[in-house]
């Protein structure tokens, strides 16, 4: 698999937030975005995920050599600041919806709902309403959403913010396993979630141009 971003630019209001951002990631690769609040990390992730239109440039993905280039949204999960779950539904109903709605991207296999709950350390309570969960439990189940429908690209915006060290370690293991299986990860985070060997972009905001990636 290969993900290519070419000359991405985006605006905030009338001003360019970043300019000429390019990078390439192969199977098992990762990109870590750092920088101050408001520097453009979330905006860049949303552009890659297809949630925002770039001012210029493009992002595409190729499953294997010789295959056609495909839009990243067809092959990716986006986990942002909101969990993407309905409070009035049970945890199981929420996860089952995402499993059926997204399906699996070949090659790859997703987990069953209870398997995913066990992977995030919360088995046996998927019959309870999502709204009854604590904030930490809700975030863990949002992470389980990544597991119930296979997508080779994970786009993560502060995925473990405000969680404890145990949750950080759990999610770092999930990220490590995803990469070992050939998955790609892009993340904005200050936590060590299995990305110590990732390429890195330091976002600067409104003065950022001509990307230089730190290996």
C-alpha positions in Angstrom: 0.0 0.0 0.0 1.1 3.6 -0.7 -0.4 6.8 0.4 0.7 10.0 -1.5 0.0 13.6 -0.5 1.1 16.2 -3.1 1.5 19.9 -2.5 -1.4 20.2 -0.1 -2.5 23.7 1.0 -5.4 24.8 3.1 -6.9 28.1 4.3 -8.3 29.3 7.5 -10.5 32.3 6.7 -8.6 34.4 4.1 -5.2 33.2 5.0 -3.2 30.1 4.0 -2.7 27.9 7.1 -0.2 25.7 5.4 1.3 25.5 1.9 3.0 22.8 -0.3 2.8 19.9 2.2 3.8 16.6 0.5 4.6 13.2 2.0 4.4 9.5 1.1 3.8 6.5 3.4 4.2 2.8 2.6 2.6 -0.2 4.3 3.4 -0.1 8.0 4.4 3.5 7.9 3.3 6.3 10.1 3.3 10.1 10.2 3.2 12.1 13.4 2.0 15.7 13.4 3.2 18.0 16.2 2.9 21.8 16.8 1.1 24.3 18.9 -2.7 24.5 19.1 -4.0 26.2 16.0 -1.0 25.3 13.9 -3.0 23.2 11.4 -2.6 19.7 12.6 -6.3 18.9 12.7 -6.9 20.7 9.4 -4.2 18.6 7.6 -5.7 15.4 9.0 -9.2 16.4 7.9 -7.9 17.3 4.4 -6.3 13.8 4.1 -9.5 12.2 5.4 -11.5 14.0 2.8 -13.5 16.0 5.3 -12.1 19.3 4.1 -11.3 20.4 0.6 -7.7 21.6 0.1 -6.9 24.9 -1.5 -4.5 23.0 -3.7 -2.9 19.5 -4.0 -4.3 16.0 -3.8 -4.2 12.9 -1.7 -4.5 9.4 -3.1 -3.8 5.8 -2.1 -2.8 2.7 -4.0 -3.5 -0.7 -2.6 -0.7 -2.5 -4.5 1.6 -2.1 -7.5 -0.3 -1.7 -10.7 -3.7 -1.0 -9.1 -5.5 2.3 -9.7 -5.1 5.2 -7.3 -8.1 5.5 -5.0 -9.5 8.3 -2.8 -8.3 8.0 0.8 -11.8 8.2 2.3 -12.6 4.8 0.7 -9.8 3.2 2.7 -9.5 5.1 6.0 -10.9 5.5 9.5 -11.0 9.0 11.0 -11.0 9.3 14.8 -11.3 12.9 15.8 -12.2 14.8 18.9 -15.8 13.5 18.8 -16.5 9.8 19.2 -19.1 9.3 16.4 -21.5 7.2 18.6 -25.1 7.8 19.6 -25.8 8.1 23.3 -29.3 6.5 23.2 -28.1 3.3 21.4 -26.3 0.5 23.2 -22.6 0.1 22.6 -23.3 -3.0 20.6 -25.8 -1.2 18.4 -23.4 1.6 17.7 -20.5 -0.7 16.8 -22.8 -3.0 14.8 -23.9 0.0 12.8 -20.4 1.0 11.9 -19.5 -2.6 11.0 -22.4 -2.9 8.6 -22.1 0.7 7.2 -18.4 0.5 6.4 -17.8 -3.1 5.8 -14.3 -4.5 5.3 -11.7 -3.3 2.8 -9.8 -6.2 1.2 -7.3 -7.5 2.1 -8.0 -7.5 5.8 -10.4 -8.8 8.4 -12.4 -6.9 11.0 -13.2 -8.1 14.5 -16.7 -9.0 15.8 -18.3 -6.5 18.1 -17.5 -8.4 21.3 -13.9 -9.1 20.1 -13.4 -5.4 19.5 -14.8 -4.6 23.0 -12.4 -7.1 24.5 -9.5 -5.6 22.6 -10.2 -2.2 24.2 -10.5 -3.8 27.7 -14.3 -3.5 28.0 -15.9 -6.8 27.2 -19.2 -7.8 28.7 -20.9 -4.4 28.7 -21.8 -3.8 25.1 -25.5 -4.3 26.0 -25.5 -1.1 28.0 -26.5 2.3 26.5 -23.5 4.2 25.2 -24.6 7.3 27.1 -24.2 5.4 30.5 -20.5 4.9 29.9 -17.9 7.2 31.6 -16.0 9.5 29.3 -13.0 7.2 29.3 -15.2 4.2 28.5 -16.8 6.1 25.7 -13.5 6.9 24.2 -12.3 3.3 24.4 -15.4 2.2 22.5 -14.8 4.9 19.9 -11.4 3.2 19.5 -13.2 -0.1 19.0 -14.9 1.4 16.0 -11.5 1.2 14.2 -11.6 -2.6 14.7 -15.1 -3.6 13.7 -14.6 -2.5 10.0 -11.2 -3.0 8.5 -9.6 0.1 7.0 -5.9 0.1 6.2 -5.4 3.8 7.0 -6.1 5.2 10.4 -6.3 9.0 10.7 -6.1 10.0 14.4 -6.6 13.4 16.0 -5.5 13.3 19.7 -7.0 9.8 20.1 -6.0 9.4 23.8 -6.4 12.9 25.0 -7.5 13.0 28.7 -7.2 9.2 29.1 -5.0 7.4 31.6 -1.7 5.7 31.1 -3.3 2.3 30.9 -5.5 3.4 28.0 -2.5 5.0 26.3 -0.7 1.7 26.5 -3.7 -0.3 25.2 -4.1 2.0 22.2 -0.4 2.0 21.5 -0.6 -1.8 21.2 -3.5 -1.5 18.8 -1.6 1.0 16.7 1.5 -1.3 16.7 -0.6 -4.3 15.6 -2.2 -2.3 12.9 1.1 -1.3 11.5 2.6 -4.8 11.8 -0.4 -5.9 9.6 0.6 -3.4 6.9 -1.6 -0.6 8.0 -0.8 3.1 7.8 -1.3 5.6 10.6 -1.4 9.4 10.6 -1.8 11.1 14.0 -1.7 14.4 15.8 -0.8 13.5 19.4 1.5 14.3 22.2 1.3 10.8 23.7 3.6 7.8 22.9 1.1 5.6 21.0 3.5 3.4 19.1 4.7 6.1 16.7 8.3 6.6 18.0 9.8 5.6 14.6 7.3 7.7 12.5 8.0 10.4 10.0 7.3 13.8 11.6 5.9 17.1 10.5 6.1 20.1 12.8 3.2 22.3 11.9 3.8 26.0 12.4 0.6 27.6 11.2 0.3 30.5 8.6 4.1 30.4 7.9 4.4 26.7 7.0 5.6 25.9 3.5 7.8 23.5 1.5 7.6 20.4 3.8 10.7 18.9 5.3 10.0 15.5 6.9 12.1 14.4 9.9 12.8 10.7 9.7 
